[in-house]
Amino acid sequence: MEKYTCDICGYEYDPKTGDTANDVAANTAFKDVPESWVCPICNAGKDSFSEA
């Protein structure tokens, strides 16, 4: 599973850890993260992320 980086603030989504604070379980591929999820740092949408 690939990591993705927010183009706005640089936050890195790592599928190994997910984003448990925002209800995204560990081992969740970025493509499986809900479309409603936003960057936990700057609130950018998934479309603002690029494969790292």
PyMOL Python script that loads the backbone (N, CA, C, O; Angstrom):
from pymol import cmd

cmd.read_pdbstr("""\
ATOM      1  N   MET A   1       0.835  -1.179   0.000  1.00  0.00           N
ATOM      2  CA  MET A   1       0.000   0.000   0.000  1.00  0.00           C
ATOM      3  C   MET A   1       0.882   1.244   0.000  1.00  0.00           C
ATOM      4  O   MET A   1       1.855   1.341   0.747  1.00  0.00           O
ATOM      5  N   GLU A   2       0.516   2.182  -0.850  1.00  0.00           N
ATOM      6  CA  GLU A   2       1.305   3.398  -1.023  1.00  0.00           C
ATOM      7  C   GLU A   2       0.895   4.490  -0.041  1.00  0.00           C
ATOM      8  O   GLU A   2      -0.256   4.557   0.390  1.00  0.00           O
ATOM      9  N   LYS A   3       1.856   5.341   0.303  1.00  0.00           N
ATOM     10  CA  LYS A   3       1.600   6.514   1.123  1.00  0.00           C
ATOM     11  C   LYS A   3       1.169   7.653   0.201  1.00  0.00           C
ATOM     12  O   LYS A   3       1.553   7.697  -0.968  1.00  0.00           O
ATOM     13  N   TYR A   4       0.374   8.564   0.733  1.00  0.00           N
ATOM     14  CA  TYR A   4      -0.083   9.734  -0.011  1.00  0.00           C
ATOM     15  C   TYR A   4       0.222  10.975   0.797  1.00  0.00           C
ATOM     16  O   TYR A   4       0.132  10.959   2.024  1.00  0.00           O
ATOM     17  N   THR A   5       0.587  12.063   0.112  1.00  0.00           N
ATOM     18  CA  THR A   5       0.969  13.304   0.754  1.00  0.00           C
ATOM     19  C   THR A   5       0.008  14.420   0.354  1.00  0.00           C
ATOM     20  O   THR A   5      -0.351  14.556  -0.816  1.00  0.00           O
ATOM     21  N   CYS A   6      -0.402  15.214   1.339  1.00  0.00           N
ATOM     22  CA  CYS A   6      -1.268  16.359   1.083  1.00  0.00           C
ATOM     23  C   CYS A   6      -0.460  17.419   0.341  1.00  0.00           C
ATOM     24  O   CYS A   6       0.610  17.829   0.793  1.00  0.00           O
ATOM     25  N   ASP A   7      -0.986  17.859  -0.807  1.00  0.00           N
ATOM     26  CA  ASP A   7      -0.298  18.878  -1.606  1.00  0.00           C
ATOM     27  C   ASP A   7      -0.341  20.255  -0.942  1.00  0.00           C
ATOM     28  O   ASP A   7       0.444  21.137  -1.290  1.00  0.00           O
ATOM     29  N   ILE A   8      -1.242  20.439  -0.001  1.00  0.00           N
ATOM     30  CA  ILE A   8      -1.401  21.741   0.655  1.00  0.00           C
ATOM     31  C   ILE A   8      -0.440  21.892   1.841  1.00  0.00           C
ATOM     32  O   ILE A   8       0.296  22.876   1.925  1.00  0.00           O
ATOM     33  N   CYS A   9      -0.449  20.914   2.756  1.00  0.00           N
ATOM     34  CA  CYS A   9       0.328  21.079   3.997  1.00  0.00           C
ATOM     35  C   CYS A   9       1.456  20.064   4.186  1.00  0.00           C
ATOM     36  O   CYS A   9       2.289  20.227   5.078  1.00  0.00           O
ATOM     37  N   GLY A  10       1.491  19.022   3.358  1.00  0.00           N
ATOM     38  CA  GLY A  10       2.561  18.043   3.469  1.00  0.00           C
ATOM     39  C   GLY A  10       2.266  16.860   4.380  1.00  0.00           C
ATOM     40  O   GLY A  10       3.123  15.993   4.554  1.00  0.00           O
ATOM     41  N   TYR A  11       1.060  16.807   4.972  1.00  0.00           N
ATOM     42  CA  TYR A  11       0.682  15.661   5.809  1.00  0.00           C
ATOM     43  C   TYR A  11       0.800  14.379   4.982  1.00  0.00           C
ATOM     44  O   TYR A  11       0.394  14.347   3.820  1.00  0.00           O
ATOM     45  N   GLU A  12       1.350  13.337   5.575  1.00  0.00           N
ATOM     46  CA  GLU A  12       1.494  12.066   4.874  1.00  0.00           C
ATOM     47  C   GLU A  12       0.520  11.040   5.438  1.00  0.00           C
ATOM     48  O   GLU A  12       0.557  10.710   6.623  1.00  0.00           O
ATOM     49  N   TYR A  13      -0.352  10.543   4.563  1.00  0.00           N
ATOM     50  CA  TYR A  13      -1.252   9.460   4.952  1.00  0.00           C
ATOM     51  C   TYR A  13      -0.511   8.153   4.756  1.00  0.00           C
ATOM     52  O   TYR A  13      -0.095   7.827   3.644  1.00  0.00           O
ATOM     53  N   ASP A  14      -0.346   7.408   5.834  1.00  0.00           N
ATOM     54  CA  ASP A  14       0.328   6.111   5.799  1.00  0.00           C
ATOM     55  C   ASP A  14      -0.723   5.042   6.059  1.00  0.00           C
ATOM     56  O   ASP A  14      -1.294   4.992   7.148  1.00  0.00           O
ATOM     57  N   PRO A  15      -0.989   4.181   5.072  1.00  0.00           N
ATOM     58  CA  PRO A  15      -2.018   3.165   5.253  1.00  0.00           C
ATOM     59  C   PRO A  15      -1.724   2.202   6.402  1.00  0.00           C
ATOM     60  O   PRO A  15      -2.650   1.608   6.954  1.00  0.00           O
ATOM     61  N   LYS A  16      -0.468   2.038   6.768  1.00  0.00           N
ATOM     62  CA  LYS A  16      -0.145   1.147   7.889  1.00  0.00           C
ATOM     63  C   LYS A  16      -0.757   1.639   9.190  1.00  0.00           C
ATOM     64  O   LYS A  16      -1.165   0.838  10.031  1.00  0.00           O
ATOM     65  N   THR A  17      -0.821   2.958   9.358  1.00  0.00           N
ATOM     66  CA  THR A  17      -1.366   3.521  10.590  1.00  0.00           C
ATOM     67  C   THR A  17      -2.772   4.077  10.417  1.00  0.00           C
ATOM     68  O   THR A  17      -3.490   4.251  11.401  1.00  0.00           O
ATOM     69  N   GLY A  18      -3.176   4.358   9.183  1.00  0.00           N
ATOM     70  CA  GLY A  18      -4.499   4.926   8.940  1.00  0.00           C
ATOM     71  C   GLY A  18      -4.622   6.296   9.589  1.00  0.00           C
ATOM     72  O   GLY A  18      -3.638   7.026   9.708  1.00  0.00           O
ATOM     73  N   ASP A  19      -5.820   6.637  10.003  1.00  0.00           N
ATOM     74  CA  ASP A  19      -6.086   7.888  10.713  1.00  0.00           C
ATOM     75  C   ASP A  19      -7.159   7.565  11.742  1.00  0.00           C
ATOM     76  O   ASP A  19      -8.317   7.960  11.605  1.00  0.00           O
ATOM     77  N   THR A  20      -6.749   6.841  12.771  1.00  0.00           N
ATOM     78  CA  THR A  20      -7.708   6.333  13.755  1.00  0.00           C
ATOM     79  C   THR A  20      -8.449   7.448  14.485  1.00  0.00           C
ATOM     80  O   THR A  20      -9.568   7.238  14.953  1.00  0.00           O
ATOM     81  N   ALA A  21      -7.848   8.623  14.588  1.00  0.00           N
ATOM     82  CA  ALA A  21      -8.515   9.753  15.230  1.00  0.00           C
ATOM     83  C   ALA A  21      -9.734  10.205  14.432  1.00  0.00           C
ATOM     84  O   ALA A  21     -10.638  10.845  14.970  1.00  0.00           O
ATOM     85  N   ASN A  22      -9.748   9.863  13.134  1.00  0.00           N
ATOM     86  CA  ASN A  22     -10.849  10.256  12.253  1.00  0.00           C
ATOM     87  C   ASN A  22     -11.534   9.040  11.630  1.00  0.00           C
ATOM     88  O   ASN A  22     -12.026   9.102  10.503  1.00  0.00           O
ATOM     89  N   ASP A  23     -11.559   7.946  12.372  1.00  0.00           N
ATOM     90  CA  ASP A  23     -12.292   6.731  12.008  1.00  0.00           C
ATOM     91  C   ASP A  23     -11.817   6.036  10.737  1.00  0.00           C
ATOM     92  O   ASP A  23     -12.617   5.424  10.030  1.00  0.00           O
ATOM     93  N   VAL A  24     -10.515   6.125  10.438  1.00  0.00           N
ATOM     94  CA  VAL A  24      -9.929   5.362   9.341  1.00  0.00           C
ATOM     95  C   VAL A  24      -8.967   4.360   9.975  1.00  0.00           C
ATOM     96  O   VAL A  24      -7.918   4.736  10.499  1.00  0.00           O
ATOM     97  N   ALA A  25      -9.335   3.096   9.922  1.00  0.00           N
ATOM     98  CA  ALA A  25      -8.577   2.040  10.583  1.00  0.00           C
ATOM     99  C   ALA A  25      -7.195   1.854   9.959  1.00  0.00           C
ATOM    100  O   ALA A  25      -6.977   2.171   8.789  1.00  0.00           O
ATOM    101  N   ALA A  26      -6.273   1.336  10.760  1.00  0.00           N
ATOM    102  CA  ALA A  26      -4.956   0.961  10.243  1.00  0.00           C
ATOM    103  C   ALA A  26      -5.138  -0.061   9.127  1.00  0.00           C
ATOM    104  O   ALA A  26      -6.116  -0.809   9.110  1.00  0.00           O
ATOM    105  N   ASN A  27      -4.201  -0.085   8.210  1.00  0.00           N
ATOM    106  CA  ASN A  27      -4.205  -0.985   7.049  1.00  0.00           C
ATOM    107  C   ASN A  27      -5.337  -0.683   6.072  1.00  0.00           C
ATOM    108  O   ASN A  27      -5.829  -1.586   5.395  1.00  0.00           O
ATOM    109  N   THR A  28      -5.755   0.588   5.993  1.00  0.00           N
ATOM    110  CA  THR A  28      -6.754   1.022   5.015  1.00  0.00           C
ATOM    111  C   THR A  28      -6.041   1.716   3.867  1.00  0.00           C
ATOM    112  O   THR A  28      -5.422   2.762   4.061  1.00  0.00           O
ATOM    113  N   ALA A  29      -6.124   1.139   2.670  1.00  0.00           N
ATOM    114  CA  ALA A  29      -5.521   1.751   1.485  1.00  0.00           C
ATOM    115  C   ALA A  29      -6.174   3.103   1.234  1.00  0.00           C
ATOM    116  O   ALA A  29      -7.349   3.295   1.548  1.00  0.00           O
ATOM    117  N   PHE A  30      -5.421   4.035   0.673  1.00  0.00           N
ATOM    118  CA  PHE A  30      -5.951   5.373   0.434  1.00  0.00           C
ATOM    119  C   PHE A  30      -7.206   5.339  -0.437  1.00  0.00           C
ATOM    120  O   PHE A  30      -8.131   6.121  -0.219  1.00  0.00           O
ATOM    121  N   LYS A  31      -7.244   4.440  -1.418  1.00  0.00           N
ATOM    122  CA  LYS A  31      -8.419   4.343  -2.298  1.00  0.00           C
ATOM    123  C   LYS A  31      -9.667   3.922  -1.536  1.00  0.00           C
ATOM    124  O   LYS A  31     -10.784   4.155  -1.997  1.00  0.00           O
ATOM    125  N   ASP A  32      -9.484   3.300  -0.369  1.00  0.00           N
ATOM    126  CA  ASP A  32     -10.609   2.838   0.437  1.00  0.00           C
ATOM    127  C   ASP A  32     -11.012   3.811   1.546  1.00  0.00           C
ATOM    128  O   ASP A  32     -11.978   3.572   2.270  1.00  0.00           O
ATOM    129  N   VAL A  33     -10.264   4.910   1.672  1.00  0.00           N
ATOM    130  CA  VAL A  33     -10.620   5.946   2.642  1.00  0.00           C
ATOM    131  C   VAL A  33     -11.887   6.629   2.119  1.00  0.00           C
ATOM    132  O   VAL A  33     -11.963   6.944   0.932  1.00  0.00           O
ATOM    133  N   PRO A  34     -12.880   6.863   2.982  1.00  0.00           N
ATOM    134  CA  PRO A  34     -14.126   7.490   2.526  1.00  0.00           C
ATOM    135  C   PRO A  34     -13.886   8.832   1.823  1.00  0.00           C
ATOM    136  O   PRO A  34     -12.979   9.574   2.200  1.00  0.00           O
ATOM    137  N   GLU A  35     -14.684   9.140   0.817  1.00  0.00           N
ATOM    138  CA  GLU A  35     -14.557  10.400   0.082  1.00  0.00           C
ATOM    139  C   GLU A  35     -14.793  11.602   0.983  1.00  0.00           C
ATOM    140  O   GLU A  35     -14.324  12.700   0.682  1.00  0.00           O
ATOM    141  N   SER A  36     -15.506  11.414   2.071  1.00  0.00           N
ATOM    142  CA  SER A  36     -15.801  12.513   2.994  1.00  0.00           C
ATOM    143  C   SER A  36     -14.626  12.833   3.917  1.00  0.00           C
ATOM    144  O   SER A  36     -14.644  13.854   4.605  1.00  0.00           O
ATOM    145  N   TRP A  37     -13.609  11.977   3.941  1.00  0.00           N
ATOM    146  CA  TRP A  37     -12.446  12.188   4.798  1.00  0.00           C
ATOM    147  C   TRP A  37     -11.679  13.412   4.314  1.00  0.00           C
ATOM    148  O   TRP A  37     -11.591  13.664   3.112  1.00  0.00           O
ATOM    149  N   VAL A  38     -11.122  14.171   5.259  1.00  0.00           N
ATOM    150  CA  VAL A  38     -10.294  15.328   4.929  1.00  0.00           C
ATOM    151  C   VAL A  38      -8.976  15.239   5.680  1.00  0.00           C
ATOM    152  O   VAL A  38      -8.868  14.531   6.682  1.00  0.00           O
ATOM    153  N   CYS A  39      -7.989  15.952   5.198  1.00  0.00           N
ATOM    154  CA  CYS A  39      -6.680  15.996   5.844  1.00  0.00           C
ATOM    155  C   CYS A  39      -6.863  16.451   7.292  1.00  0.00           C
ATOM    156  O   CYS A  39      -7.512  17.466   7.544  1.00  0.00           O
ATOM    157  N   PRO A  40      -6.294  15.705   8.247  1.00  0.00           N
ATOM    158  CA  PRO A  40      -6.459  16.076   9.655  1.00  0.00           C
ATOM    159  C   PRO A  40      -5.703  17.348  10.047  1.00  0.00           C
ATOM    160  O   PRO A  40      -5.922  17.878  11.136  1.00  0.00           O
ATOM    161  N   ILE A  41      -4.832  17.838   9.191  1.00  0.00           N
ATOM    162  CA  ILE A  41      -4.069  19.049   9.489  1.00  0.00           C
ATOM    163  C   ILE A  41      -4.730  20.293   8.891  1.00  0.00           C
ATOM    164  O   ILE A  41      -4.932  21.285   9.591  1.00  0.00           O
ATOM    165  N   CYS A  42      -5.071  20.242   7.584  1.00  0.00           N
ATOM    166  CA  CYS A  42      -5.550  21.456   6.905  1.00  0.00           C
ATOM    167  C   CYS A  42      -6.965  21.336   6.334  1.00  0.00           C
ATOM    168  O   CYS A  42      -7.466  22.284   5.730  1.00  0.00           O
ATOM    169  N   ASN A  43      -7.605  20.196   6.516  1.00  0.00           N
ATOM    170  CA  ASN A  43      -8.974  19.952   6.050  1.00  0.00           C
ATOM    171  C   ASN A  43      -9.119  19.905   4.527  1.00  0.00           C
ATOM    172  O   ASN A  43     -10.219  20.092   4.008  1.00  0.00           O
ATOM    173  N   ALA A  44      -8.030  19.659   3.811  1.00  0.00           N
ATOM    174  CA  ALA A  44      -8.116  19.499   2.356  1.00  0.00           C
ATOM    175  C   ALA A  44      -8.765  18.153   2.036  1.00  0.00           C
ATOM    176  O   ALA A  44      -8.614  17.195   2.795  1.00  0.00           O
ATOM    177  N   GLY A  45      -9.479  18.078   0.928  1.00  0.00           N
ATOM    178  CA  GLY A  45     -10.125  16.839   0.523  1.00  0.00           C
ATOM    179  C   GLY A  45      -9.142  15.836  -0.067  1.00  0.00           C
ATOM    180  O   GLY A  45      -7.980  16.158  -0.315  1.00  0.00           O
ATOM    181  N   LYS A  46      -9.623  14.624  -0.286  1.00  0.00           N
ATOM    182  CA  LYS A  46      -8.770  13.554  -0.834  1.00  0.00           C
ATOM    183  C   LYS A  46      -8.160  13.937  -2.181  1.00  0.00           C
ATOM    184  O   LYS A  46      -7.079  13.463  -2.532  1.00  0.00           O
ATOM    185  N   ASP A  47      -8.847  14.791  -2.932  1.00  0.00           N
ATOM    186  CA  ASP A  47      -8.338  15.170  -4.251  1.00  0.00           C
ATOM    187  C   ASP A  47      -7.104  16.071  -4.167  1.00  0.00           C
ATOM    188  O   ASP A  47      -6.485  16.373  -5.187  1.00  0.00           O
ATOM    189  N   SER A  48      -6.750  16.496  -2.963  1.00  0.00           N
ATOM    190  CA  SER A  48      -5.545  17.314  -2.754  1.00  0.00           C
ATOM    191  C   SER A  48      -4.339  16.475  -2.356  1.00  0.00           C
ATOM    192  O   SER A  48      -3.312  17.022  -1.956  1.00  0.00           O
ATOM    193  N   PHE A  49      -4.451  15.149  -2.462  1.00  0.00           N
ATOM    194  CA  PHE A  49      -3.353  14.250  -2.110  1.00  0.00           C
ATOM    195  C   PHE A  49      -2.726  13.644  -3.353  1.00  0.00           C
ATOM    196  O   PHE A  49      -3.405  13.374  -4.344  1.00  0.00           O
ATOM    197  N   SER A  50      -1.423  13.437  -3.282  1.00  0.00           N
ATOM    198  CA  SER A  50      -0.672  12.797  -4.357  1.00  0.00           C
ATOM    199  C   SER A  50       0.093  11.614  -3.791  1.00  0.00           C
ATOM    200  O   SER A  50       0.502  11.614  -2.630  1.00  0.00           O
ATOM    201  N   GLU A  51       0.280  10.606  -4.634  1.00  0.00           N
ATOM    202  CA  GLU A  51       1.045   9.438  -4.206  1.00  0.00           C
ATOM    203  C   GLU A  51       2.458   9.870  -3.864  1.00  0.00           C
ATOM    204  O   GLU A  51       3.100  10.590  -4.628  1.00  0.00           O
ATOM    205  N   ALA A  52       2.937   9.425  -2.711  1.00  0.00           N
ATOM    206  CA  ALA A  52       4.277   9.830  -2.246  1.00  0.00           C
ATOM    207  C   ALA A  52       5.373   9.055  -2.951  1.00  0.00           C
ATOM    208  O   ALA A  52       6.555   9.271  -2.680  1.00  0.00           O
TER     209      ALA A  52
END
""", "prot")
cmd.dss("prot")
cmd.show_as("cartoon", "prot")
cmd.util.cbc("prot")
cmd.orient("prot")
